[in-house]
Amino acid sequence: MSLLISMNSTLVCRPPWRALADACAHALLTWLIAASVCNLAMAQAVKSPQITPRLGEPVTLNFVNAEIDAVARTMATITGRNVVVDPRVKGTLTLITENPVAPLTAFGQFAAQLRVQGFAVVDAAGLYKIVPEAEAKMQGGSVSAGAVLGSSNQIVTQIFKLTHEAANNLLPVLRPLIPPNNTISVDTGNNALVITDYADNLQRLARIIAALDIANASDIDIIPLKNSLATDLVPLLVKLLEPGGSAPGESAYRTTLLAEPRGNSLILRAANPARVALVRSLVDKLDRPPEQGENPSGNIHVVYLKNADAAQLAVTLRAAIASDAGSALSTSTLPTAAARLPVATNVSLSTAAVSSPVRQPNTGGQIQADPSTNSLIITAPDPQYRQLRAVIEQLDSRRAQVYVESLIAEVNTDKAAEFGIQWQGPLGQAGNNVIGFLGTNFGTAGKNILALSTQGLSGVSANGVTPGAGLNIGAVQRSNGVYALGFLARALEQTGSGNILSTPNLLTLDNEEAKIVIGQNVPFITGLYANTGTTVSGTVNPFQTIERKDVGLTLRVRPQISENGTVKLIISQEVSSVDATSVNSASGLITNKRSFDSTVLVEDGGIVVLGGLLQDQFAENEDKVPLLGSLPLIGNLFKNQTRSRKKTNLMVFIRPVVVRDATATDSLSTDRYELMRGQQQNAQPARSLLLPINEAPILEKR
């Protein structure tokens, strides 16, 4: 209390100028402190500019409700990548890291946050696009057919090629594991799966596929049969094992059973050992010996044929059995008889062989055909029946067919030209009687000046002949009140062309002849009888005999398919027509005929030219008056010239197409059916209000 006070009495006792000095010192000190603080702040501002992180340096993320676009720009800066944000990507996100992380790790966390909000990052050739997740599968992205890409939150496409399992079998297993916005598809041709999804999910799917795509199918197993026939037992087992069939692409993984007739055994390949055991169990139950009372040497079997003709096949099988029995007898009789002869005997070898042949027992066999059911009735023991069934299975196969397209193209061009001048006139008169005439007359009726006269020089009435075709210029003269042609000039030029295209088509079995006829059945007179003498009754009974022949287009073809697919064709083709000039001829009809017979080899679907006619004819005719017709220029007034040229081009092409199954047959028929239906649709009549019929027939749509 004494210090405070002392300090106070002292202050009170100081002079006034000291108080002013203390106040100034205090103000100066305050100013210096403020200036120091400002200088320090400025120094700190100069020494600490805005820090920009370098590439590869760890960064600490602290984005709270930041715009996605702004965060994407920041990620592009710290990673050095080109990032594009789709305009449809809107919103904010929060991304915080407690410790510094690498830029790539930060970008992965950014992509994971986008994935949570329904957006995805797609790598398109180095350009990272941020798009809605539903659009990501259509924005490109990486495609890989080998090892699955590393774990990331980017949309990529992976191709999984399966080795053992069918791709269709894995589709229902993997589909629930893929988000709805991403896709999975199957390529049945290559047995592969194509999946578009996030890379981390693809790694999980890859492990699942690797666990399922294993070789479950067993090795090929052969099951010999003792009592049953392999060809009869296989269809029954297939129906029992695969009642519902199989899905497309699963044929290589289902149970496969084949009959081996030669060894009477079954060839089995199953999907797993359990199926093998099931098949063996069924075979043991079905492959039983005949019951007591059955006669093994007299079994009667009925074999229903699928494709072959029963009557023809029965003849073939009987011939095969007969030849086999004959060869067995010829090879076994003679050596056995010779072996039993004593060494010192005087009996010749030939006598012993004929008198006492040693024959093998013949159990017999009979094959009959039932045409009504197209089946064979075979009476034979089991060993022989098995041999026959092996032959029947090979012969009763579906025969291939051949569709033969034939094309006949004919082009005709005819040209004719004619020019001539004719004269006619009287050569003197005696009263009203004509004593002669002078003129030039060329050509037939209609072209001849005499035939065209309105009234003959002798005064007879007109003959009614009309002028010929072309330009006719004439001049008449009057003689004693009678008009007659005195001058006739004719000029004619004709041009004719024809284009005929015929396309007969045939479908026939392999090695079976087929025939098609398109034309008319024309009668030809072969005999005539007319009784011109007297008869008892006074009546006459004339008659004539005729023979009808096909005139038009005729095609016969027999195809034969070789093993390498080449088609051998035995072809006979004829194109005929009735000559129009002989229709009313007394000597009968005349036919124009073009035909050929040929045997060719053609590849399946190939085109070959079979024959052709290239004909070019030229004819020239000149009628003229001697001497006068040979004069230059003036000679054209005393002659008639005719020229003609005819060109014919005829070619025949053929194209065989082998049709081996029902699918190819249906495809071919559908194509031709639609072609004909389209032509009928194009040929529909125009609608008319006056005529009630406005529709033409049209095929039904298949």
GUVEX-23995 format. One line per 4 residues: number of its first residue (from 1); for each residue x, y, z of C-alpha. Coordinates in Angstrom, 3 decimals. Example, Ala and Ser with C-alpha at 12.3 -4.5 7.8 and 13.67 -1.06 7.14 Angstrom:
1> 12.300,-4.500,7.800; 13.670,-1.060,7.140
//
This chain:
1> 0.000,0.000,0.000; 2.862,2.214,0.577; 4.224,1.177,-3.055; 1.062,2.062,-4.773
5> 0.717,5.127,-2.901; 4.348,6.095,-3.477; 3.826,5.582,-7.087; 0.744,7.747,-6.884
9> 2.443,10.741,-4.809; 5.312,10.633,-7.169; 3.045,10.894,-10.202; 1.196,13.738,-8.669
13> 4.362,15.579,-7.879; 5.856,15.199,-11.525; 5.972,18.244,-13.607; 3.530,18.719,-16.587
17> 6.076,18.324,-19.441; 6.893,14.812,-18.194; 3.266,13.743,-18.515; 3.196,14.997,-22.101
21> 6.342,13.061,-22.873; 4.895,9.882,-21.433; 1.749,10.241,-23.539; 3.753,10.716,-26.708
25> 5.902,7.719,-25.894; 2.819,5.574,-25.345; 1.303,6.642,-28.684; 4.548,5.959,-30.522
29> 4.766,2.505,-28.974; 1.222,1.685,-30.040; 1.959,2.788,-33.619; 5.147,0.723,-33.741
33> 3.313,-2.379,-32.551; 0.609,-1.903,-35.206; 3.203,-1.373,-37.933; 5.075,-4.466,-36.850
37> 1.916,-6.545,-37.050; 1.159,-5.208,-40.543; 4.716,-5.837,-41.724; 4.579,-9.341,-40.346
41> 1.303,-10.023,-42.130; 2.666,-8.634,-45.377; 5.807,-10.662,-45.005; 3.789,-13.792,-44.428
45> 1.672,-12.992,-47.482; 4.765,-12.558,-49.611; 6.484,-15.640,-48.298; 3.335,-17.976,-48.468
49> 1.637,-17.807,-51.929; -1.284,-20.215,-52.959; 0.051,-23.767,-53.039; -0.639,-25.850,-56.224
53> -0.002,-29.582,-55.712; 2.270,-31.287,-58.201; 1.322,-34.500,-60.137; 1.854,-37.630,-58.083
57> 1.969,-35.858,-54.731; -0.450,-37.096,-52.073; -3.464,-34.896,-51.488; -6.008,-34.521,-48.731
61> -9.627,-34.272,-49.906; -12.082,-32.039,-48.080; -15.138,-31.484,-50.291; -18.344,-30.783,-48.428
65> -21.459,-30.409,-50.593; -19.286,-29.433,-53.556; -20.583,-29.347,-57.079; -19.741,-32.460,-59.091
69> -18.474,-30.348,-61.977; -16.025,-28.472,-59.682; -14.777,-31.690,-58.069; -14.271,-33.232,-61.536
73> -12.095,-30.271,-62.563; -10.027,-30.698,-59.424; -9.574,-34.402,-60.123; -8.486,-33.621,-63.659
77> -5.861,-31.228,-62.232; -4.353,-33.585,-59.672; -4.375,-36.673,-61.971; -3.519,-35.027,-65.296
81> -6.470,-36.726,-67.008; -9.020,-35.274,-69.429; -12.378,-35.392,-67.685; -15.674,-34.458,-69.361
85> -18.934,-34.125,-67.441; -22.189,-34.908,-69.197; -24.704,-31.997,-68.931; -27.208,-34.426,-67.414
89> -24.889,-34.999,-64.425; -26.064,-32.572,-61.743; -25.747,-32.407,-57.947; -23.270,-32.134,-55.089
93> -21.123,-34.617,-53.241; -19.103,-34.859,-50.031; -15.631,-36.405,-50.215; -13.278,-36.217,-47.207
97> -10.055,-38.074,-46.462; -8.398,-38.031,-43.063; -4.905,-38.664,-44.407; -3.174,-37.715,-47.656
101> -3.799,-40.196,-50.493; -2.332,-40.714,-53.952; -4.077,-38.914,-56.846; -5.201,-42.192,-58.483
105> -6.649,-43.346,-55.176; -8.458,-40.038,-54.863; -9.866,-40.451,-58.376; -11.051,-43.972,-57.499
109> -12.849,-42.657,-54.408; -14.392,-39.949,-56.565; -15.665,-42.585,-59.039; -17.031,-44.686,-56.155
113> -18.930,-41.685,-54.806; -20.358,-41.033,-58.282; -21.434,-44.680,-58.548; -23.368,-44.345,-55.280
117> -25.236,-41.345,-56.710; -26.142,-43.112,-59.981; -23.335,-41.865,-62.236; -20.459,-43.721,-63.876
121> -17.009,-42.973,-65.282; -16.277,-44.338,-68.765; -12.786,-44.470,-70.265; -13.108,-43.733,-74.004
125> -9.615,-43.803,-75.553; -8.054,-41.760,-72.718; -11.009,-39.410,-72.293; -12.873,-39.969,-69.028
129> -16.578,-39.223,-69.395; -18.906,-38.852,-66.418; -22.372,-39.923,-67.591; -25.552,-41.343,-66.058
133> -25.148,-45.020,-65.258; -27.939,-46.058,-67.633; -26.048,-44.466,-70.555; -22.607,-45.797,-69.650
137> -22.915,-49.064,-71.612; -23.454,-47.110,-74.836; -20.574,-44.673,-74.373; -17.748,-46.969,-75.407
141> -15.343,-48.013,-72.723; -12.604,-50.616,-72.597; -13.131,-54.030,-74.214; -11.158,-57.072,-73.144
145> -11.252,-60.703,-74.288; -8.466,-61.970,-72.049; -7.777,-61.400,-68.381; -10.276,-59.272,-66.466
149> -9.147,-55.690,-65.893; -8.126,-54.530,-62.418; -10.696,-53.540,-59.848; -12.116,-50.092,-60.519
153> -15.391,-48.220,-60.574; -15.419,-47.802,-64.357; -17.768,-49.410,-66.886; -15.925,-51.908,-69.132
157> -16.907,-54.739,-71.494; -15.501,-58.226,-70.963; -15.781,-61.238,-73.297; -15.726,-64.656,-71.605
161> -15.020,-67.568,-73.957; -16.313,-70.826,-72.489; -14.601,-74.135,-73.081; -16.857,-76.774,-71.552
165> -20.167,-75.320,-70.372; -22.807,-73.931,-72.729; -23.177,-70.154,-72.609; -26.969,-70.405,-72.504
169> -26.739,-72.459,-69.310; -24.810,-69.726,-67.480; -27.075,-66.881,-68.572; -29.805,-67.420,-65.905
173> -27.077,-67.826,-63.246; -25.241,-64.576,-63.988; -28.131,-62.304,-64.941; -29.277,-61.615,-61.311
177> -25.692,-60.634,-60.359; -25.542,-57.748,-62.862; -27.230,-54.365,-62.259; -30.311,-53.666,-64.378
181> -28.567,-50.809,-66.192; -25.789,-53.129,-67.451; -26.044,-55.946,-69.972; -25.119,-59.590,-70.552
185> -25.558,-61.379,-73.890; -24.737,-64.773,-75.397; -22.898,-65.552,-78.623; -24.001,-69.118,-79.363
189> -21.763,-69.404,-82.424; -18.561,-68.966,-80.378; -20.088,-70.172,-77.085; -19.123,-66.910,-75.377
193> -20.588,-64.377,-72.919; -20.366,-60.622,-73.475; -20.831,-58.637,-70.216; -20.761,-54.841,-69.755
197> -20.439,-53.897,-66.079; -18.149,-52.355,-63.453; -14.657,-53.825,-63.412; -14.818,-54.933,-59.762
201> -18.072,-56.826,-60.394; -16.561,-58.440,-63.502; -13.822,-59.907,-61.336; -16.436,-61.595,-59.182
205> -18.265,-62.878,-62.282; -14.989,-64.194,-63.695; -14.455,-66.324,-60.582; -18.002,-67.707,-60.852
209> -17.597,-68.532,-64.549; -14.255,-70.240,-63.950; -15.852,-72.414,-61.268; -18.757,-73.449,-63.527
213> -16.906,-73.839,-66.840; -15.375,-77.226,-66.103; -15.265,-80.464,-68.087; -18.153,-82.482,-66.653
217> -18.686,-84.733,-69.683; -17.467,-88.290,-69.261; -15.223,-90.168,-71.647; -16.698,-92.173,-74.497
221> -18.002,-95.496,-73.232; -18.916,-98.581,-75.282; -21.657,-100.875,-73.960; -21.883,-104.245,-75.775
225> -25.324,-105.842,-76.074; -25.997,-109.554,-75.714; -29.631,-110.031,-76.653; -31.143,-106.745,-77.921
229> -30.412,-104.990,-81.180; -28.514,-101.728,-80.909; -30.463,-99.975,-83.667; -33.755,-100.822,-81.909
233> -32.602,-99.971,-78.405; -31.085,-96.521,-79.105; -34.373,-94.707,-80.014; -36.029,-96.048,-76.867
237> -33.166,-94.947,-74.605; -33.008,-91.490,-76.180; -36.710,-90.933,-75.492; -36.286,-92.034,-71.887
241> -33.182,-89.948,-71.208; -34.090,-86.746,-73.081; -37.896,-86.479,-72.989; -37.944,-82.694,-73.333
245> -35.188,-82.287,-75.882; -32.435,-79.760,-75.345; -32.006,-76.052,-75.707; -30.102,-74.595,-78.660
249> -26.360,-74.847,-78.235; -26.567,-77.723,-75.691; -26.257,-80.671,-78.075; -22.585,-81.220,-77.212
253> -23.293,-81.486,-73.473; -26.313,-83.712,-73.296; -26.285,-87.518,-73.183; -25.333,-88.876,-76.608
257> -26.155,-92.425,-77.665; -25.173,-93.987,-80.972; -25.710,-97.482,-82.309; -22.778,-99.430,-83.678
261> -24.452,-102.176,-85.757; -21.280,-103.994,-86.702; -20.436,-104.937,-83.106; -24.043,-104.625,-81.850
265> -23.012,-102.181,-79.140; -23.885,-98.719,-77.849; -21.533,-95.727,-77.927; -22.239,-93.496,-74.939
269> -21.075,-90.050,-73.912; -22.829,-88.541,-70.895; -22.592,-85.199,-69.106; -21.549,-86.766,-65.796
273> -20.934,-90.166,-64.195; -24.459,-90.265,-62.806; -25.885,-90.247,-66.319; -23.520,-93.071,-67.285
277> -24.772,-95.163,-64.389; -28.378,-94.425,-65.354; -27.826,-95.506,-68.945; -26.076,-98.718,-67.900
281> -28.918,-99.518,-65.526; -31.512,-99.105,-68.267; -29.465,-101.185,-70.695; -29.156,-104.032,-68.166
285> -32.924,-104.078,-67.723; -33.760,-103.900,-71.434; -31.042,-106.167,-72.795; -32.686,-109.360,-71.612
289> -32.670,-112.817,-73.212; -35.822,-114.157,-74.907; -38.486,-115.654,-72.719; -39.042,-119.375,-72.516
293> -41.114,-120.692,-75.380; -39.743,-118.201,-77.898; -38.025,-119.693,-80.939; -34.771,-117.795,-81.520
297> -34.321,-119.260,-84.984; -37.727,-118.165,-86.215; -38.134,-114.601,-85.016; -40.368,-112.378,-87.141
301> -39.485,-108.702,-87.181; -41.302,-105.773,-88.726; -39.118,-102.853,-89.815; -40.880,-99.630,-90.792
305> -38.967,-97.653,-93.392; -38.654,-93.878,-93.315; -37.363,-92.989,-96.757; -36.694,-96.076,-98.878
309> -39.293,-97.989,-100.894; -40.127,-101.300,-99.221; -40.685,-103.279,-102.437; -37.390,-102.201,-104.007
313> -35.416,-102.630,-100.782; -36.803,-106.160,-100.268; -35.532,-107.216,-103.697; -32.098,-105.755,-102.920
317> -31.850,-107.503,-99.550; -32.967,-110.872,-100.947; -30.319,-110.608,-103.651; -27.675,-109.764,-101.049
321> -28.631,-112.764,-98.886; -28.651,-115.093,-101.889; -25.221,-113.970,-103.073; -23.806,-114.275,-99.561
325> -25.157,-117.810,-99.164; -23.800,-118.837,-102.559; -20.324,-117.487,-101.808; -20.282,-119.239,-98.444
329> -21.198,-122.546,-100.075; -18.622,-122.256,-102.824; -15.781,-121.466,-100.422; -16.561,-124.091,-97.771
333> -17.715,-127.208,-99.654; -14.711,-128.192,-101.732; -11.885,-127.942,-99.176; -13.879,-129.816,-96.513
337> -14.645,-132.719,-98.806; -11.044,-132.965,-99.962; -9.747,-132.971,-96.434; -11.855,-136.019,-95.535
341> -10.646,-138.199,-98.425; -8.182,-141.019,-97.518; -4.709,-140.690,-98.886; -4.676,-144.065,-100.728
345> -8.141,-143.842,-102.259; -8.666,-143.968,-105.992; -11.750,-141.755,-105.969; -11.207,-138.543,-107.837
349> -11.470,-135.230,-106.068; -14.240,-133.992,-108.258; -16.353,-137.109,-107.741; -15.999,-136.944,-104.003
353> -16.883,-133.285,-103.915; -20.022,-133.757,-105.938; -21.252,-136.975,-104.388; -20.823,-136.056,-100.719
357> -20.516,-132.311,-100.135; -20.243,-131.120,-96.561; -22.720,-128.228,-96.191; -23.014,-125.811,-93.340
361> -26.446,-125.719,-91.684; -28.649,-123.052,-93.247; -31.145,-121.445,-90.896; -32.842,-119.622,-93.766
365> -34.362,-116.192,-93.900; -37.194,-114.460,-95.681; -37.858,-110.831,-96.482; -41.264,-109.601,-97.586
369> -42.459,-106.080,-98.321; -45.744,-104.539,-97.228; -46.327,-101.619,-99.634; -49.380,-100.335,-97.746
373> -47.314,-99.493,-94.646; -43.939,-99.272,-96.459; -42.420,-101.811,-94.104; -40.360,-104.996,-94.285
377> -41.300,-108.303,-92.666; -38.099,-110.186,-91.881; -38.041,-113.798,-90.686; -34.495,-114.541,-89.604
381> -32.432,-115.452,-86.542; -30.967,-112.653,-84.488; -27.431,-112.722,-85.960; -28.739,-112.487,-89.495
385> -31.397,-109.962,-88.503; -28.730,-107.716,-86.991; -26.780,-107.832,-90.237; -29.891,-106.952,-92.217
389> -30.763,-104.102,-89.889; -27.271,-102.650,-90.336; -27.777,-102.676,-94.099; -31.309,-101.255,-93.789
393> -30.114,-98.357,-91.615; -27.610,-97.370,-94.281; -30.015,-97.709,-97.196; -33.040,-96.174,-95.453
397> -31.503,-92.701,-95.252; -33.013,-89.474,-96.445; -32.106,-89.013,-100.064; -30.971,-85.660,-101.220
401> -32.991,-83.778,-103.814; -31.883,-81.653,-106.724; -33.644,-78.480,-107.804; -32.890,-77.953,-111.499
405> -33.338,-74.491,-112.961; -33.265,-74.409,-116.746; -33.161,-71.195,-118.751; -33.806,-71.032,-122.501
409> -33.079,-67.625,-124.019; -33.850,-66.991,-127.686; -33.443,-63.684,-129.523; -34.556,-63.314,-133.163
413> -34.031,-60.338,-135.470; -35.523,-60.215,-138.993; -34.989,-57.485,-141.564; -36.328,-57.290,-145.130
417> -36.153,-54.608,-147.844; -37.748,-54.485,-151.309; -37.811,-51.988,-154.170; -39.076,-52.381,-157.741
421> -40.781,-50.669,-160.682; -43.133,-52.393,-163.144; -44.548,-51.226,-166.447; -47.483,-52.279,-168.548
425> -49.025,-50.875,-171.697; -50.686,-51.825,-175.054; -48.514,-52.331,-178.098; -50.881,-51.146,-180.767
429> -54.614,-51.128,-181.616; -56.804,-52.317,-184.435; -60.102,-50.640,-184.017; -61.273,-51.410,-180.573
433> -59.253,-54.584,-180.309; -55.906,-54.656,-178.572; -53.375,-56.543,-180.583; -50.582,-56.736,-177.945
437> -49.045,-55.284,-174.808; -45.659,-54.639,-173.348; -44.669,-54.609,-169.667; -42.560,-55.881,-166.815
441> -44.192,-58.008,-164.139; -42.310,-59.112,-160.999; -43.391,-60.875,-157.842; -46.439,-62.811,-156.711
445> -50.071,-61.734,-156.452; -50.381,-58.461,-154.619; -47.005,-57.387,-155.974; -47.483,-58.205,-159.663
449> -48.887,-55.402,-161.819; -51.103,-57.768,-163.764; -52.691,-59.212,-160.648; -53.408,-55.728,-159.323
453> -55.140,-54.444,-162.454; -58.541,-53.045,-161.732; -59.810,-54.705,-164.887; -57.779,-56.858,-167.207
457> -56.828,-55.726,-170.692; -59.185,-58.284,-172.092; -62.075,-56.680,-170.240; -62.578,-59.341,-167.593
461> -63.818,-58.292,-164.202; -61.444,-57.415,-161.357; -59.833,-60.366,-159.537; -60.027,-58.798,-156.087
465> -56.287,-59.048,-155.247; -55.194,-56.406,-152.745; -51.854,-54.558,-152.986; -48.881,-55.893,-151.055
469> -47.513,-54.305,-147.922; -45.386,-51.205,-148.183; -45.513,-48.116,-150.370; -47.375,-48.686,-153.691
473> -47.436,-45.901,-156.306; -49.331,-46.643,-159.500; -50.633,-44.952,-162.627; -53.579,-46.199,-164.677
477> -54.251,-45.752,-168.302; -57.474,-45.889,-170.265; -57.722,-48.008,-173.349; -61.063,-48.136,-175.177
481> -62.904,-47.168,-172.026; -61.091,-49.704,-169.886; -58.736,-48.646,-167.090; -55.672,-50.713,-166.387
485> -52.473,-50.200,-164.379; -49.736,-48.887,-166.571; -47.112,-48.164,-163.901; -46.437,-49.579,-160.412
489> -43.597,-48.664,-158.025; -43.179,-50.547,-154.709; -40.940,-49.830,-151.699; -40.940,-51.943,-148.548
493> -38.773,-52.268,-145.423; -39.633,-54.725,-142.638; -38.054,-55.213,-139.215; -39.056,-57.862,-136.734
497> -37.542,-58.981,-133.425; -38.418,-61.537,-130.815; -37.190,-62.266,-127.308; -38.300,-65.568,-125.801
501> -37.269,-66.548,-122.281; -38.389,-69.875,-120.797; -37.410,-71.043,-117.314; -38.685,-74.568,-116.622
505> -37.822,-75.739,-113.093; -37.833,-79.250,-111.635; -37.359,-80.771,-108.199; -36.538,-84.468,-108.086
509> -34.877,-87.069,-105.898; -31.287,-88.073,-106.368; -30.961,-90.533,-109.269; -34.662,-90.234,-110.198
513> -35.833,-88.963,-113.578; -38.177,-85.981,-113.744; -40.058,-84.605,-116.729; -41.927,-81.401,-117.453
517> -43.966,-80.626,-120.585; -45.249,-77.135,-121.355; -47.036,-76.762,-124.658; -49.930,-78.103,-126.730
521> -51.080,-81.537,-127.806; -51.329,-81.096,-131.587; -53.019,-83.641,-133.912; -51.046,-84.898,-136.934
525> -52.813,-86.767,-139.747; -51.261,-90.194,-140.235; -53.761,-91.797,-142.603; -56.719,-90.988,-144.851
529> -59.358,-93.173,-146.488; -62.029,-92.087,-148.967; -64.196,-94.679,-150.791; -64.800,-93.241,-154.236
533> -66.314,-96.399,-155.698; -69.864,-97.650,-155.494; -71.037,-99.654,-152.550; -73.966,-101.927,-152.040
537> -75.762,-99.391,-149.898; -74.617,-96.455,-151.980; -72.947,-94.710,-149.038; -69.374,-93.560,-148.682
541> -67.539,-93.618,-145.311; -64.365,-91.565,-145.538; -62.181,-91.314,-142.426; -58.719,-90.245,-141.361
545> -56.396,-91.324,-138.580; -54.489,-88.859,-136.451; -51.713,-89.002,-133.889; -51.386,-86.395,-131.167
549> -47.937,-85.161,-130.178; -46.738,-82.672,-127.592; -45.494,-79.473,-129.177; -43.817,-76.932,-126.928
553> -41.176,-77.274,-124.227; -40.133,-80.686,-122.885; -37.428,-81.224,-120.277; -36.233,-84.562,-118.912
557> -33.489,-84.694,-116.313; -31.939,-87.378,-114.102; -29.510,-85.984,-111.469; -26.915,-87.998,-109.603
561> -25.048,-86.488,-106.639; -21.468,-87.575,-106.042; -19.696,-87.675,-102.690; -17.876,-84.369,-103.256
565> -21.102,-82.520,-104.076; -20.747,-82.520,-107.870; -24.002,-83.210,-109.706; -24.096,-85.421,-112.779
569> -27.029,-84.502,-115.023; -28.480,-86.626,-117.809; -30.567,-84.090,-119.719; -32.913,-84.309,-122.670
573> -34.514,-81.048,-123.733; -36.686,-80.170,-126.693; -38.272,-76.945,-127.883; -40.740,-77.317,-130.745
577> -43.416,-75.194,-132.411; -45.819,-75.407,-135.346; -44.819,-73.461,-138.428; -47.496,-70.846,-139.004
581> -47.246,-71.174,-142.800; -48.276,-74.840,-142.670; -51.484,-74.510,-140.687; -53.762,-74.802,-143.709
585> -51.357,-76.763,-145.848; -52.741,-79.793,-147.659; -49.556,-81.742,-146.989; -49.924,-81.401,-143.211
589> -48.365,-79.471,-140.377; -44.694,-78.611,-140.185; -42.972,-78.313,-136.810; -39.842,-76.399,-135.881
593> -37.741,-78.421,-133.454; -34.657,-77.748,-131.363; -33.518,-80.563,-129.095; -30.411,-81.978,-127.504
597> -29.365,-84.867,-125.237; -26.389,-84.355,-122.986; -24.622,-85.609,-119.863; -22.715,-83.000,-117.869
601> -21.043,-82.492,-114.498; -21.974,-79.333,-112.599; -20.977,-78.083,-109.166; -23.714,-77.536,-106.635
605> -25.249,-74.135,-107.450; -23.086,-73.672,-110.560; -24.357,-72.609,-113.986; -23.391,-74.376,-117.190
609> -24.359,-73.707,-120.804; -25.678,-76.874,-122.436; -26.140,-75.849,-126.035; -26.890,-72.999,-128.335
613> -27.584,-71.825,-131.848; -25.991,-68.743,-133.361; -27.414,-68.323,-136.861; -27.080,-65.409,-139.288
617> -28.818,-65.692,-142.685; -28.680,-63.281,-145.611; -30.662,-63.567,-148.867; -30.797,-61.334,-151.939
621> -33.068,-61.625,-154.975; -33.100,-59.454,-158.079; -35.544,-59.544,-161.034; -34.737,-57.341,-164.030
625> -35.242,-56.906,-167.741; -32.216,-58.044,-169.748; -29.980,-55.231,-170.950; -32.306,-52.477,-169.736
629> -31.985,-53.555,-166.105; -28.198,-53.439,-166.300; -27.979,-49.814,-167.399; -26.610,-47.360,-164.797
633> -29.302,-45.418,-162.917; -31.904,-46.006,-165.631; -31.679,-49.728,-165.014; -33.483,-49.324,-161.651
637> -36.663,-48.562,-163.638; -36.635,-52.066,-165.085; -35.877,-54.310,-162.124; -37.129,-55.442,-158.713
641> -34.743,-56.063,-155.770; -35.369,-57.923,-152.503; -32.984,-58.414,-149.539; -33.497,-60.096,-146.189
645> -31.388,-60.895,-143.139; -32.306,-63.119,-140.203; -30.314,-63.573,-136.987; -31.116,-66.173,-134.342
649> -29.371,-66.454,-130.971; -30.446,-69.406,-128.830; -28.756,-70.458,-125.596; -29.718,-73.041,-122.964
653> -28.402,-72.750,-119.398; -28.932,-75.043,-116.424; -28.266,-74.681,-112.699; -28.661,-77.552,-110.205
657> -29.061,-76.895,-106.476; -28.697,-79.777,-104.023; -31.375,-79.815,-101.317; -30.302,-82.156,-98.529
661> -32.760,-81.585,-95.684; -36.239,-80.328,-94.872; -34.985,-76.888,-93.873; -33.380,-76.281,-97.273
665> -36.494,-77.583,-99.024; -38.761,-75.280,-97.025; -36.471,-72.291,-97.649; -36.469,-72.948,-101.390
669> -40.242,-73.418,-101.508; -40.860,-70.286,-99.456; -38.653,-68.217,-101.756; -40.516,-69.359,-104.886
673> -43.872,-69.035,-103.135; -43.200,-65.427,-102.167; -41.949,-64.674,-105.677; -45.183,-65.902,-107.223
677> -47.278,-64.128,-104.598; -45.466,-60.852,-105.297; -46.137,-61.174,-109.010; -49.819,-61.782,-108.314
681> -49.958,-58.696,-106.128; -48.402,-56.594,-108.895; -50.902,-57.961,-111.409; -53.991,-56.851,-109.505
685> -56.464,-54.920,-111.714; -57.032,-51.213,-111.220; -60.086,-50.512,-109.122; -63.133,-49.459,-111.076
689> -66.449,-48.065,-109.885; -68.282,-49.328,-112.957; -66.968,-52.883,-112.958; -67.801,-54.919,-109.840
693> -64.795,-57.296,-110.155; -61.744,-55.537,-108.758; -59.686,-58.387,-107.319; -57.673,-61.152,-108.949
697> -56.730,-64.432,-107.226; -53.722,-64.241,-104.919; -51.871,-66.841,-102.854; -52.299,-66.908,-99.103
701> -49.482,-65.417,-97.027; -47.358,-68.132,-95.414
//
